[in-house]
Amino acid sequence: MTILHISDTHNCHKELGTLPEADVIVHSGDFTRDGTEEEAYDFINWLCNLPYKHKVFIAGNHDVCLRGAEGIEGLPDDVHYLCNSGVEIDGLKFWGIPFMGQIMIPEDTDVLVTHVPSYGMCDLADYGKGLEHRGDKMLMKQVMQVQPRYHLFGHEHDAYDVMKHGDVVFSNASVMDSKYRIVNKPRLFRI
């Protein structure tokens, strides 16, 4: 299976151009800029029309119109909104935790999708005090206990990178930098 990972497109999803081929596309949140329903509808319509076998997405901190929404009615069967929930695709178990979601990861998770990074993994950011780790310590502890094959996230725009710790691959695929310019490419994984 091939997974295309993107994050933090902030209303600029149509500016990504032609995306690489993959079986599954995963967006790990912040697809809107202001969090309006109109922005969310625009993104969801774009996502639904992409030529991928499956589309998986979660809400980020900007996607406030989905805060507390456990599901989205009317999505096609190949589009999966995960909110403290999961989906199995071709034998791989995906679990999604939106921004401000409950950090409870099932033991059999293969691909974890969150908006925030795990502490120490592709999470360095400078908010005026110099570079500091901005990831979640409790999330890192749970990830290390469960050991999913992949942890896909975004949130920290300037921390675009891939790291491996133990058997877990950590991917921050924020396509935008902190000035909201598209500077990074979507990331492709073959599982």
C-alpha positions as CSV (number, residue, x, y, z in Angstrom):
1,M,0.0,0.0,0.0
2,T,1.2,3.5,-0.8
3,I,0.2,6.4,1.5
4,L,0.4,10.1,0.6
5,H,0.6,12.3,3.7
6,I,-0.2,16.0,3.7
7,S,-1.0,18.5,6.5
8,D,-1.6,22.2,7.1
9,T,-2.9,23.2,3.7
10,H,-4.9,26.1,5.2
11,N,-7.3,26.6,2.2
12,C,-4.5,26.2,-0.3
13,H,-5.2,22.6,-1.2
14,K,-6.0,23.5,-4.8
15,E,-2.6,25.1,-5.1
16,L,-0.8,21.7,-4.5
17,G,-1.3,20.9,-8.2
18,T,-1.0,17.3,-9.4
19,L,-0.4,15.0,-6.4
20,P,1.6,11.8,-6.7
21,E,-0.2,8.5,-7.1
22,A,-1.1,6.6,-4.0
23,D,-3.6,4.2,-2.6
24,V,-4.6,6.3,0.4
25,I,-4.2,10.1,1.0
26,V,-4.0,11.2,4.6
27,H,-4.5,14.8,5.7
28,S,-3.6,15.4,9.3
29,G,-5.5,18.6,9.9
30,D,-5.6,22.3,9.4
31,F,-7.2,22.2,6.0
32,T,-9.0,25.6,6.7
33,R,-7.5,28.9,7.7
34,D,-10.4,30.5,9.6
35,G,-12.4,27.4,10.5
36,T,-15.6,28.2,8.6
37,E,-18.0,25.7,7.3
38,E,-17.5,27.1,3.8
39,E,-13.8,26.4,4.0
40,A,-14.5,22.9,5.3
41,Y,-17.0,22.2,2.5
42,D,-14.5,23.4,-0.1
43,F,-11.8,21.1,1.2
44,I,-14.1,18.1,1.6
45,N,-15.4,18.5,-2.0
46,W,-11.8,18.7,-3.2
47,L,-10.8,15.7,-1.2
48,C,-13.8,13.6,-2.3
49,N,-12.9,14.3,-6.0
50,L,-9.3,13.1,-5.7
51,P,-8.5,9.9,-7.5
52,Y,-7.4,7.9,-4.5
53,K,-8.9,4.6,-3.4
54,H,-9.3,6.0,0.1
55,K,-9.1,9.4,1.7
56,V,-8.5,9.9,5.5
57,F,-8.6,13.2,7.3
58,I,-8.8,14.7,10.8
59,A,-9.4,18.2,12.2
60,G,-6.7,20.5,13.3
61,N,-6.7,23.5,15.6
62,H,-7.8,25.8,12.7
63,D,-10.7,23.5,11.7
64,V,-13.0,24.8,14.5
65,C,-16.2,24.2,12.7
66,L,-15.6,20.5,13.2
67,R,-14.7,20.8,16.9
68,G,-16.7,18.2,18.7
69,A,-18.1,16.6,15.5
70,E,-17.7,12.9,15.8
71,G,-18.8,12.3,12.2
72,I,-19.7,14.0,9.0
73,E,-22.9,12.8,7.3
74,G,-23.0,12.2,3.6
75,L,-19.4,11.3,3.0
76,P,-18.7,8.8,0.3
77,D,-17.7,5.3,1.5
78,D,-14.1,6.0,0.4
79,V,-13.7,9.1,2.5
80,H,-13.0,8.6,6.2
81,Y,-13.2,11.5,8.8
82,L,-11.6,10.2,12.0
83,C,-12.4,11.7,15.3
84,N,-11.1,9.5,18.1
85,S,-12.0,6.7,15.8
86,G,-10.5,4.3,13.2
87,V,-10.9,2.6,9.9
88,E,-9.3,-0.5,8.5
89,I,-8.1,-0.3,4.9
90,D,-6.7,-3.3,3.2
91,G,-5.7,-4.8,6.5
92,L,-4.1,-1.7,7.9
93,K,-5.7,-0.1,10.9
94,F,-5.8,3.7,10.9
95,W,-6.6,5.7,14.1
96,G,-7.3,9.4,14.1
97,I,-7.1,11.9,17.0
98,P,-8.1,15.5,16.1
99,F,-6.7,18.6,17.8
100,M,-7.9,18.5,21.4
101,G,-8.9,14.8,21.0
102,Q,-8.6,12.1,23.6
103,I,-5.1,10.5,23.6
104,M,-6.2,6.9,23.6
105,I,-4.6,4.7,21.0
106,P,-5.9,1.2,20.4
107,E,-3.1,-1.5,20.7
108,D,-3.6,-2.7,17.2
109,T,-3.1,0.6,15.4
110,D,-0.8,0.5,12.4
111,V,-1.1,4.2,11.3
112,L,-1.8,6.9,13.9
113,V,-3.0,10.2,12.5
114,T,-2.9,13.2,14.9
115,H,-2.6,16.9,14.3
116,V,0.0,17.6,17.0
117,P,3.4,15.8,17.0
118,S,4.7,13.6,19.7
119,Y,7.2,15.3,21.9
120,G,10.7,15.4,20.4
121,M,9.7,14.1,17.0
122,C,9.6,16.7,14.2
123,D,8.3,19.3,16.6
124,L,10.9,22.0,16.9
125,A,9.5,25.5,16.6
126,D,10.6,29.0,17.6
127,Y,7.8,31.2,19.1
128,G,10.2,34.0,20.2
129,K,12.1,32.0,22.9
130,G,14.4,30.1,20.5
131,L,13.9,26.6,19.2
132,E,11.9,24.4,21.6
133,H,10.1,21.0,21.4
134,R,6.3,21.7,21.0
135,G,5.1,18.1,20.8
136,D,2.8,16.4,23.3
137,K,4.6,14.3,26.0
138,M,1.6,12.2,26.9
139,L,1.1,11.4,23.2
140,M,4.7,10.4,22.9
141,K,4.4,8.0,25.9
142,Q,1.3,6.4,24.3
143,V,2.9,6.1,20.9
144,M,5.9,4.4,22.4
145,Q,3.6,1.9,24.3
146,V,1.5,1.1,21.3
147,Q,4.2,1.2,18.6
148,P,2.2,1.9,15.5
149,R,4.2,1.6,12.3
150,Y,3.6,5.2,11.4
151,H,2.6,8.4,13.3
152,L,1.4,11.0,10.8
153,F,0.9,14.7,11.9
154,G,1.6,18.3,11.1
155,H,0.8,21.5,13.2
156,E,4.4,22.8,13.5
157,H,4.9,24.3,10.1
158,D,8.6,24.7,10.3
159,A,9.3,21.2,11.6
160,Y,8.6,19.4,8.3
161,D,10.6,16.2,8.5
162,V,10.6,12.4,9.0
163,M,12.2,10.6,11.9
164,K,12.3,7.1,13.2
165,H,12.4,6.2,16.8
166,G,12.4,2.5,17.6
167,D,10.1,0.9,15.0
168,V,7.9,4.0,14.6
169,V,8.2,6.4,11.7
170,F,7.2,9.9,12.6
171,S,6.1,12.2,9.8
172,N,5.4,16.0,10.0
173,A,4.0,16.8,6.5
174,S,3.0,20.4,6.9
175,V,3.2,21.7,3.4
176,M,3.3,25.4,4.6
177,D,5.9,27.3,6.5
178,S,5.1,29.6,9.4
179,K,4.4,32.4,7.0
180,Y,1.7,30.3,5.3
181,R,3.6,29.7,2.1
182,I,3.6,26.3,0.4
183,V,7.3,25.3,0.6
184,N,7.1,21.5,1.3
185,K,6.0,18.6,-0.8
186,P,3.5,15.9,0.2
187,R,5.2,12.8,1.6
188,L,4.9,9.4,0.1
189,F,5.2,6.1,2.1
190,R,5.2,2.5,0.8
191,I,4.0,0.1,3.5
